[in-house]
Amino acid sequence: MKRYAALPYVESGTNHQKFSEIVNNYGLAGCQNQAWCATYQFALELMAFGKADALSHWCMTAKDYCGYSVFSTRDKFKAKGRTGKTPRLGALVIFSRSHMGRVISIDSAKRTFKCGEGNTSNKEFNRDGDSCAVKTYSWDDPGIDCFCYIEYGDDKPTREKVIKATRAAYEIVHYNHYSYGDSHSVPPCIGDYKVSCDRLIALAFWILGYQDQPAGGFTVAKDRYMGAYLSSYGMKQITTTGKCGAGDVVIYRNNSLIPNAAWHTYLITEYHSPERISKFDCGSQARIDSVQPFINVPMNQWQGQRWFYCAYSFEENNVRDYYEFNPKPVYKGDTGTSAYEASVILKARGYKGVYKDGKQQELELNFMHSVGDMAAASQYVSDRMKQGVVLKTEAGAVNEAVWVDLMGGKLPFKLMELPRCQREGTSVLFWQEQMRARGTTDADDKVLELDRVWRDSYKATVRKYCKAVGLKERDVVDWEVWQSVCGSI
């Protein structure tokens, strides 16, 4: 059974709040500036389970989504026979005055329950407040219309669920443009819009229901060391990279053997070898802004600076990887990689391609799946090419190595990334987003946006590149940034 809490939050006073933005970012109607008690509850569902499962839990599809409406939502549950008069953990509470809450705890002896609500105040049945609150009601309160029961299934923690929750956490911080930094909010990251490598994992576990973490979430530092917390919930410590697998939380240390803020952590989505993995990693602003998971990257990207310390896993042996490639081509809907969702995500990023009958006509490898079966992937690409489908730049792969493997060493598009001046996983799509945001139109040649995070570390390489390709002032997206890094070009 899923555990929920009311997020500490106060809106602007005009019904403008962040939960509608979260729903919008999944390609659904967030109904900003309107009553948001129902939207708040569905945003929680999205944050916890992702789009496909959230819609399924609410007896809806993307086409008939109505999670913004109290009574329309009730009618969806009623049509499935999932309503009743007795509270259950995680159930939606439908109030007669067109208000919605969620059961977060039950006292059977007193026949009361605690209810988490949004767009309310501390008063009972307030359906037009400006904040989130937890209230206590009697089971038989006359103001309650019914309870809507969500079928969550087995909540036993698995590698799959850890990956899925981390993906949900990443989508929250990525699409809402969080800043890199140490969060001190409850839940982690949500209140102060900050995230770091350890806070991403903390948010993922909060989404999974591990909500007894210290304020700001567990960390790699000694005072709130994540290893102690994860061990307390039965996660097995792994001390060699050869025994790691998908869904494991990996910790790298610096020169000190005592946990400190300079240690690093990430979550493996796919294990290729003791040297190479795919992962979710928010260890810098650049990574937060990048398309993830990062595919087939070195397990240790800090040779000589950091060393493997340990990993934590819910299962001792490797299990199947969560991201599965299906060469039919139909993407596995319950991982959020359906053709429809692919088109929604790409359109949300500004891609203006045509999606006929909801079918995905281009392939975005680095976000839509990890390539587990190269032969099947290559066959898929070959079949699509024979059908006359051109794999275009904007919706194409963001990882050059994957594309080289897929295309037999031939890249189907001209890479815009700065050779050896890019962070791992930087994508053509990401660069183009940055350019569009600044009004740059020459997005298909050698116009470059110098990322503020890595610019100071690559001055010599940038100068060398500019000299080699003859970059001039008109070729630069942000001339002041380039001047500060390269001097006079």
Steps between C-alpha positions, in 0.01 A plus 500: 500500500637839404572755772424865438550827684367848436777703338567828686400759242319833470381632163503858379139573589368478144497119479836515319714217635767247399283187492325607181845550347596144594188361332556721193854369463359150454288618208173511697265785590634664816227767507718777642327783690200281578396307809780248550401253774465216245798607290712493816405138568573393142833683507592289804406189302718610206793574728471161664429274204548678169237573238396151386444358849345822634236498225434130556461554875241770431307283248588737217698521177683798353210555260226511763703655783280697739707489819447875546127444572382363835174343388621386156781317678251345741288381207804329340560301820129429542482354146774254601329409827774657710305729734373443851425650841800366695840674495806314371860618497572693181132528404365826360243674719212658306320772693144597412601864457722420199825456690755217501752365751693181562505257791850502649437318831214319675409459867264202503437521873375860481352452152686806373750560223748769404451663163763681289347782295603773259335834421370518854567647844486359851121523495298190421350479149679815384519445124648838407795557730854577395705220651540131582388361835437180693162470676319236701151375418256240630433199277132592504538874441188614309711728281671202335344374178716189460852358490669407170723194538829487310642157423870540566601135485808366676710770665795277577809702401676368191766624264228582248312720744816681608584578136146608427490731803840648409376564148197679646729706728723591205202610291384726783834678538586504127173627355448752780853639452633439851832654604801302616542529874427352841130469571376546855128461431249228580455308274856525366534749209128578466483805724816688402546387137853375565650161424837328518624147448391374842179704519382344172528155662335633816207635298467169316477310829254756634283428196530129583356574845818535707391824661670481838814662360660804664405843364649535154541124466791268571841598358851371429629700798563349842222672697221362277686219327279322249674166548379469858145589395490256206645219711233555763239409237668178400701611199806281456841664489713406198875556520613408145388649170468153347196425717311821421184497292210708374320681782805523726597821678873552446727709723844633405740647755778757478835468679324477835345177627262701719175596324504867400331741260760434228391138465276421204204273433278396211252225407571231241224442244693240301817307578720424197828399666709582809623801303189626319143572608196717421385729778300786646740759643428859609849581622518837323280760333612367165374154586171629636444678168601198290279228358525192723565220568858527375564199279799265509736735683805419716408385847775725636521830315741645754811285458765606749254722689234262631495128577222245531392472863190279491154453358163417654250258351162350585602182317834318511507376141448693180144495367365606164563863420203728539534676164424243231537544127217351296574473126139462377508814525268566793634645823408356836226728627543439871855636491380829355655431160191453286483657157241747627711607796807528279316748281372693803845531651664601174232759426537639851867558418414696190524233231253574220512169315190319380368202695256305284232302684692532824790291368852602584674577171836588647711335763638672809726235646656671795168579666259242363699189578834354583624278224511151643483307173719663237401251229132568551563875515700495178228296330238747615694794358559310175129416464396857565748633245362258239155637573628842401514637852787744543647512849524875542741692717258648753335169584811292448734344750689727734782259561751474216639164610157340489431636156836382368412151618148518360592639162805283440741785553305753292340796671167596339539864594763765557593518867504846650664409829841650565748209480640424843351826630167343586390335815398139462153481352476853361261482209430670171148547629624670818718743306214588269271565796757743640532674166126537451464644848742776394340558163779341297389369163821347364452176694625253243860599438774611737326747728589394852363579843775488762357347814576700814578189701791367297630810328773579755642149478548489124653836406793355310287253308244769415770734371647221291163411355411860417831546323461175307152575368538875462218604729412869486276723709192436285531124564468533875180469701620691804786728403569622855545143621735419213704813561540414866624153412691545178608859517515671164430253220 
